[in-house]
């Protein structure tokens, strides 16, 4: 059972990371795609398609990148159009079902991965800050030794410090000692 749990965790992480990468490819395609594909000399916008897609020479290695970009656009930007088309054309139901499954399964897992990564980053930041604070406190000269006997009372010492009695001098321990 433990092995299935571990496999499920791996699948969940991989699916979440894949969903985040899908959106990263989409944003890259929308932002840098025109500069990369139009300047390559072997790619051009597909004029036969109703939606905007890149078409490249099949013998060029840019065809792989264009296929990846077109798939990301289909699953993200053009997803509402494919889902709407599935209401009219029964053949589009297969594509719409896959697109909906990607978002229904991928979105929560992508959020899970993003939140876990952010908590790990915040934990690492807190750890670094605490190490820096320890290093800075070690660099300061040691504070003078102040005990209850030398201070005379439990009055505050300095603006932010106060003298605290030892645990053996408090509560039931003090009564049992007498």
Phi, psi and omega per residue, in radians:
X1 nan -0.636 3.132
X2 -1.108 -0.655 3.134
X3 -1.120 -0.724 3.090
X4 -1.105 -0.663 3.112
X5 -1.113 -0.761 3.108
X6 -1.132 -0.740 3.098
X7 -1.100 -0.706 3.088
X8 -1.085 -0.686 3.110
X9 -1.135 -0.720 3.116
X10 -1.124 -0.770 3.131
X11 -1.109 -0.717 3.130
X12 -1.101 -0.778 3.135
X13 -1.126 -0.785 -3.120
X14 -1.128 -0.679 3.110
X15 -1.158 -0.750 3.114
X16 -1.113 -0.757 3.101
X17 -1.139 -0.702 3.108
X18 -1.085 -0.677 3.122
X19 -1.158 -0.738 3.089
X20 -1.125 -0.663 3.094
X21 -1.184 -0.578 3.073
X22 -1.036 -0.794 3.120
X23 -1.224 -0.584 3.087
X24 -1.119 -0.736 3.100
X25 -1.133 -0.676 3.110
X26 -1.086 -0.835 3.139
X27 -1.130 -0.657 3.098
X28 -1.120 -0.732 -3.134
X29 -1.093 -0.743 -3.136
X30 -1.251 -0.570 -3.075
X31 -1.530 -0.924 -3.027
X32 -1.819 -0.227 -3.077
X33 -0.964 -0.844 3.138
X34 -1.039 -0.681 3.137
X35 -1.193 -0.708 -3.087
X36 -1.289 -0.879 -3.040
X37 -1.310 -0.732 -3.101
X38 -1.200 -0.576 -3.135
X39 -1.501 -0.061 -3.112
X40 -1.310 -0.468 -3.131
X41 1.526 -0.268 -3.135
X42 -1.986 -0.071 -3.114
X43 -2.077 2.644 3.094
X44 -2.709 2.801 3.067
X45 -1.109 2.436 3.137
X46 -1.340 1.973 -3.086
X47 -1.437 -0.302 -3.125
X48 -1.425 -0.363 -3.096
X49 -1.443 2.580 3.101
X50 -1.300 -0.504 3.091
X51 -1.818 2.894 -3.104
X52 -1.397 2.072 3.062
X53 -2.409 2.769 3.072
X54 -1.662 2.425 3.080
X55 -2.143 2.255 -3.111
X56 -2.167 2.825 3.079
X57 -1.069 2.227 -3.085
X58 -1.045 -0.440 -3.133
X59 -1.453 -0.152 -3.108
X60 -1.546 2.655 3.098
X61 -1.289 -0.249 3.097
X62 -1.211 -0.304 3.129
X63 -1.067 -0.647 3.128
X64 -1.132 -0.807 3.125
X65 -1.131 -0.672 3.118
X66 -1.172 -0.667 3.098
X67 -1.128 -0.717 3.090
X68 -1.109 -0.778 3.124
X69 -1.134 -0.727 3.132
X70 -1.154 -0.677 3.088
X71 -1.124 -0.706 3.103
X72 -1.152 -0.697 3.091
X73 -1.124 -0.689 3.137
X74 -1.108 -0.763 -3.072
X75 -1.350 -0.299 -3.069
X76 -2.077 -1.195 -3.028
X77 -1.224 -0.772 -3.082
X78 -1.588 0.091 -3.104
X79 -1.014 -0.786 3.124
X80 -1.073 -0.564 -3.141
X81 -1.212 -0.722 3.114
X82 -1.169 -0.659 3.107
X83 -1.176 -0.702 3.090
X84 -1.164 -0.645 3.123
X85 -1.170 -0.485 3.141
X86 -1.183 -0.374 3.103
X87 -1.303 -0.388 -3.112
X88 -1.808 -0.787 -3.080
X89 -1.867 2.004 -3.127
X90 -1.094 -0.446 3.136
X91 -1.184 -0.410 -3.126
X92 -1.435 -0.094 -3.120
X93 -1.126 -0.619 -3.125
X94 -1.105 -0.831 3.137
X95 -1.161 -0.745 -3.131
X96 -1.120 -0.664 3.123
X97 -1.132 -0.725 3.097
X98 -1.139 -0.718 3.125
X99 -1.122 -0.760 3.125
X100 -1.139 -0.681 3.105
X101 -1.113 -0.679 3.106
X102 -1.032 -0.758 -3.091
X103 -1.390 -0.657 -3.134
X104 -1.175 -0.674 3.140
X105 -1.537 -0.730 -3.023
X106 -1.290 -0.635 -3.089
X107 -1.079 -0.895 3.119
X108 -1.103 -0.675 3.140
X109 -1.232 -0.609 3.050
X110 -1.117 -0.722 3.077
X111 -1.130 -0.697 3.096
X112 -1.040 -0.828 3.141
X113 -1.122 -0.740 -3.138
X114 -1.103 -0.778 -3.131
X115 -1.170 -0.728 3.103
X116 -1.112 -0.698 3.114
X117 -1.137 -0.695 3.128
X118 -1.167 -0.700 3.111
X119 -1.159 -0.665 3.071
X120 -1.105 -0.696 3.125
X121 -1.161 -0.728 3.113
X122 -1.168 -0.663 3.067
X123 -1.105 -0.728 3.115
X124 -1.139 -0.713 3.106
X125 -1.105 -0.767 3.117
X126 -1.110 -0.687 3.117
X127 -1.119 -0.738 3.113
X128 -1.131 -0.742 3.126
X129 -1.114 -0.698 3.128
X130 -1.187 -0.641 3.065
X131 -1.132 -0.688 3.107
X132 -1.155 -0.678 3.120
X133 -1.139 -0.706 3.086
X134 -1.130 -0.704 3.127
X135 -1.155 -0.683 3.114
X136 -1.211 -0.649 3.130
X137 -1.256 -0.535 3.090
X138 -1.247 -0.460 -3.139
X139 -1.372 -0.336 3.127
X140 -1.318 2.673 3.076
X141 -1.178 2.624 -3.109
X142 -1.136 2.544 3.118
X143 -1.288 2.631 3.114
X144 -1.125 2.571 -3.111
X145 -1.318 2.083 -3.138
X146 -2.177 2.070 3.092
X147 -1.999 3.063 -3.128
X148 -1.134 -0.576 -3.119
X149 -1.261 -0.672 -3.101
X150 -1.377 -0.476 -3.124
X151 -1.442 -0.498 3.111
X152 1.552 -0.582 3.120
X153 -2.638 3.139 3.122
X154 -1.683 0.666 -3.139
X155 -1.340 2.666 3.115
X156 -1.054 2.450 3.097
X157 -1.969 2.000 -3.125
X158 1.349 3.076 -3.068
X159 -1.267 -0.607 -3.027
X160 -2.028 -0.041 -3.088
X161 -1.936 2.672 2.984
X162 -2.495 2.638 -3.096
X163 -1.443 2.271 -3.114
X164 -2.029 2.359 -3.132
X165 -1.231 2.722 3.100
X166 -1.197 2.772 -3.115
X167 -1.105 -0.542 -3.136
X168 -1.232 -0.272 -3.139
X169 -1.720 0.182 -3.074
X170 -2.081 2.597 2.918
X171 1.023 -2.421 -3.055
X172 -1.129 -0.487 3.136
X173 -1.079 -0.693 -3.141
X174 -1.182 -0.704 -3.122
X175 -1.231 -0.666 -3.133
X176 -1.244 -0.430 -3.130
X177 -1.304 -0.482 -3.073
X178 -1.368 nan nan
